[in-house]
Amino acid sequence: IEQYRKPLRESKKYFEQLKAIPARRGDYQLLGELANLYDVLGETDNLKNAVREMEAVENVGDNARTADYWRRLSRLYAIIGDGKKAEAADKKASELGG
């Protein structure tokens, strides 16, 4: 298993560096990918922080009007065990045609 985690940890490092670039602050896709890495690596606290960061960028650009944003957020809510928020986000994604 460790042979798979090493490249994932390296990817996480690069995504975290990319996240630190001011122009990428509202990038929900970046945050979603980073959250996925945290999940796979078992970094629960970092995963929850990433979900909070995704919630915080809802009103950046067109994020709130993008079905993909809500689908990613729905999946992350499900992963952290928040079924109610997962369903609400999934409903928003469906309403937006996603």
ChimeraX commands (.cxc) that place a marker at each C-alpha (Angstrom):
marker #1 position 0.00,0.00,0.00 radius 0.5
marker #1 position 2.84,2.38,0.79 radius 0.5
marker #1 position 4.03,2.16,-2.82 radius 0.5
marker #1 position 0.77,3.85,-3.83 radius 0.5
marker #1 position 0.71,6.41,-1.05 radius 0.5
marker #1 position 4.12,7.88,-1.79 radius 0.5
marker #1 position 3.13,9.31,-5.21 radius 0.5
marker #1 position -0.20,10.47,-3.76 radius 0.5
marker #1 position 1.62,12.37,-1.01 radius 0.5
marker #1 position 3.83,13.95,-3.64 radius 0.5
marker #1 position 0.77,14.95,-5.67 radius 0.5
marker #1 position -0.76,16.42,-2.52 radius 0.5
marker #1 position 2.35,18.54,-2.00 radius 0.5
marker #1 position 2.11,19.96,-5.53 radius 0.5
marker #1 position -1.62,20.64,-5.23 radius 0.5
marker #1 position -0.99,22.45,-1.93 radius 0.5
marker #1 position 1.68,24.58,-3.62 radius 0.5
marker #1 position -0.71,25.38,-6.44 radius 0.5
marker #1 position -3.43,26.30,-3.93 radius 0.5
marker #1 position -1.07,28.87,-2.38 radius 0.5
marker #1 position -0.98,30.87,-5.63 radius 0.5
marker #1 position -3.35,33.84,-5.17 radius 0.5
marker #1 position -4.87,33.47,-8.65 radius 0.5
marker #1 position -6.05,29.95,-7.73 radius 0.5
marker #1 position -7.83,30.89,-4.48 radius 0.5
marker #1 position -11.38,30.36,-5.78 radius 0.5
marker #1 position -10.60,27.22,-7.77 radius 0.5
marker #1 position -13.12,24.65,-6.55 radius 0.5
marker #1 position -11.71,22.00,-8.88 radius 0.5
marker #1 position -8.30,22.32,-7.28 radius 0.5
marker #1 position -9.85,22.12,-3.81 radius 0.5
marker #1 position -11.90,19.10,-4.85 radius 0.5
marker #1 position -8.86,17.24,-6.12 radius 0.5
marker #1 position -6.94,18.08,-2.98 radius 0.5
marker #1 position -9.87,16.87,-0.87 radius 0.5
marker #1 position -9.85,13.58,-2.81 radius 0.5
marker #1 position -6.17,13.13,-2.01 radius 0.5
marker #1 position -6.80,13.85,1.67 radius 0.5
marker #1 position -9.57,11.24,1.64 radius 0.5
marker #1 position -7.45,8.55,0.01 radius 0.5
marker #1 position -4.54,9.31,2.35 radius 0.5
marker #1 position -6.82,9.17,5.40 radius 0.5
marker #1 position -6.21,12.80,6.37 radius 0.5
marker #1 position -9.65,13.43,7.85 radius 0.5
marker #1 position -8.93,16.84,9.38 radius 0.5
marker #1 position -7.44,18.13,6.14 radius 0.5
marker #1 position -10.42,16.70,4.24 radius 0.5
marker #1 position -12.87,18.55,6.47 radius 0.5
marker #1 position -10.86,21.76,6.07 radius 0.5
marker #1 position -10.93,21.34,2.29 radius 0.5
marker #1 position -14.71,20.96,2.40 radius 0.5
marker #1 position -14.95,24.18,4.41 radius 0.5
marker #1 position -12.72,25.89,1.87 radius 0.5
marker #1 position -14.96,24.67,-0.96 radius 0.5
marker #1 position -17.98,26.05,0.86 radius 0.5
marker #1 position -16.16,29.38,1.23 radius 0.5
marker #1 position -15.62,29.71,-2.54 radius 0.5
marker #1 position -19.27,29.12,-3.42 radius 0.5
marker #1 position -19.76,32.74,-4.47 radius 0.5
marker #1 position -16.45,33.14,-6.30 radius 0.5
marker #1 position -16.97,33.60,-10.02 radius 0.5
marker #1 position -19.59,31.22,-11.38 radius 0.5
marker #1 position -19.02,28.45,-8.84 radius 0.5
marker #1 position -22.54,28.59,-7.37 radius 0.5
marker #1 position -24.04,28.40,-10.86 radius 0.5
marker #1 position -21.94,25.39,-11.89 radius 0.5
marker #1 position -23.39,21.90,-11.56 radius 0.5
marker #1 position -19.88,20.45,-11.31 radius 0.5
marker #1 position -19.20,22.53,-8.19 radius 0.5
marker #1 position -22.29,21.11,-6.49 radius 0.5
marker #1 position -21.58,17.53,-7.62 radius 0.5
marker #1 position -18.07,17.67,-6.19 radius 0.5
marker #1 position -19.31,19.21,-2.97 radius 0.5
marker #1 position -22.09,16.61,-2.72 radius 0.5
marker #1 position -19.57,13.79,-3.04 radius 0.5
marker #1 position -17.34,15.31,-0.38 radius 0.5
marker #1 position -20.26,15.79,1.98 radius 0.5
marker #1 position -21.12,12.11,1.52 radius 0.5
marker #1 position -17.53,11.11,2.27 radius 0.5
marker #1 position -17.49,13.06,5.54 radius 0.5
marker #1 position -20.88,11.63,6.48 radius 0.5
marker #1 position -23.10,14.67,6.07 radius 0.5
marker #1 position -25.97,13.12,4.14 radius 0.5
marker #1 position -28.30,16.08,4.50 radius 0.5
marker #1 position -25.83,18.50,2.90 radius 0.5
marker #1 position -24.91,15.89,0.29 radius 0.5
marker #1 position -28.54,15.60,-0.80 radius 0.5
marker #1 position -29.01,19.38,-0.89 radius 0.5
marker #1 position -25.87,19.86,-3.00 radius 0.5
marker #1 position -26.91,17.04,-5.32 radius 0.5
marker #1 position -30.31,18.67,-5.76 radius 0.5
marker #1 position -28.66,21.98,-6.69 radius 0.5
marker #1 position -26.45,20.17,-9.22 radius 0.5
marker #1 position -29.50,18.52,-10.77 radius 0.5
marker #1 position -31.34,21.83,-10.96 radius 0.5
marker #1 position -28.37,23.27,-12.85 radius 0.5
marker #1 position -28.47,20.43,-15.32 radius 0.5
marker #1 position -25.65,18.35,-13.94 radius 0.5
marker link #1:1,2 radius 0.2
marker link #1:2,3 radius 0.2
marker link #1:3,4 radius 0.2
marker link #1:4,5 radius 0.2
marker link #1:5,6 radius 0.2
marker link #1:6,7 radius 0.2
marker link #1:7,8 radius 0.2
marker link #1:8,9 radius 0.2
marker link #1:9,10 radius 0.2
marker link #1:10,11 radius 0.2
marker link #1:11,12 radius 0.2
marker link #1:12,13 radius 0.2
marker link #1:13,14 radius 0.2
marker link #1:14,15 radius 0.2
marker link #1:15,16 radius 0.2
marker link #1:16,17 radius 0.2
marker link #1:17,18 radius 0.2
marker link #1:18,19 radius 0.2
marker link #1:19,20 radius 0.2
marker link #1:20,21 radius 0.2
marker link #1:21,22 radius 0.2
marker link #1:22,23 radius 0.2
marker link #1:23,24 radius 0.2
marker link #1:24,25 radius 0.2
marker link #1:25,26 radius 0.2
marker link #1:26,27 radius 0.2
marker link #1:27,28 radius 0.2
marker link #1:28,29 radius 0.2
marker link #1:29,30 radius 0.2
marker link #1:30,31 radius 0.2
marker link #1:31,32 radius 0.2
marker link #1:32,33 radius 0.2
marker link #1:33,34 radius 0.2
marker link #1:34,35 radius 0.2
marker link #1:35,36 radius 0.2
marker link #1:36,37 radius 0.2
marker link #1:37,38 radius 0.2
marker link #1:38,39 radius 0.2
marker link #1:39,40 radius 0.2
marker link #1:40,41 radius 0.2
marker link #1:41,42 radius 0.2
marker link #1:42,43 radius 0.2
marker link #1:43,44 radius 0.2
marker link #1:44,45 radius 0.2
marker link #1:45,46 radius 0.2
marker link #1:46,47 radius 0.2
marker link #1:47,48 radius 0.2
marker link #1:48,49 radius 0.2
marker link #1:49,50 radius 0.2
marker link #1:50,51 radius 0.2
marker link #1:51,52 radius 0.2
marker link #1:52,53 radius 0.2
marker link #1:53,54 radius 0.2
marker link #1:54,55 radius 0.2
marker link #1:55,56 radius 0.2
marker link #1:56,57 radius 0.2
marker link #1:57,58 radius 0.2
marker link #1:58,59 radius 0.2
marker link #1:59,60 radius 0.2
marker link #1:60,61 radius 0.2
marker link #1:61,62 radius 0.2
marker link #1:62,63 radius 0.2
marker link #1:63,64 radius 0.2
marker link #1:64,65 radius 0.2
marker link #1:65,66 radius 0.2
marker link #1:66,67 radius 0.2
marker link #1:67,68 radius 0.2
marker link #1:68,69 radius 0.2
marker link #1:69,70 radius 0.2
marker link #1:70,71 radius 0.2
marker link #1:71,72 radius 0.2
marker link #1:72,73 radius 0.2
marker link #1:73,74 radius 0.2
marker link #1:74,75 radius 0.2
marker link #1:75,76 radius 0.2
marker link #1:76,77 radius 0.2
marker link #1:77,78 radius 0.2
marker link #1:78,79 radius 0.2
marker link #1:79,80 radius 0.2
marker link #1:80,81 radius 0.2
marker link #1:81,82 radius 0.2
marker link #1:82,83 radius 0.2
marker link #1:83,84 radius 0.2
marker link #1:84,85 radius 0.2
marker link #1:85,86 radius 0.2
marker link #1:86,87 radius 0.2
marker link #1:87,88 radius 0.2
marker link #1:88,89 radius 0.2
marker link #1:89,90 radius 0.2
marker link #1:90,91 radius 0.2
marker link #1:91,92 radius 0.2
marker link #1:92,93 radius 0.2
marker link #1:93,94 radius 0.2
marker link #1:94,95 radius 0.2
marker link #1:95,96 radius 0.2
marker link #1:96,97 radius 0.2
marker link #1:97,98 radius 0.2
view
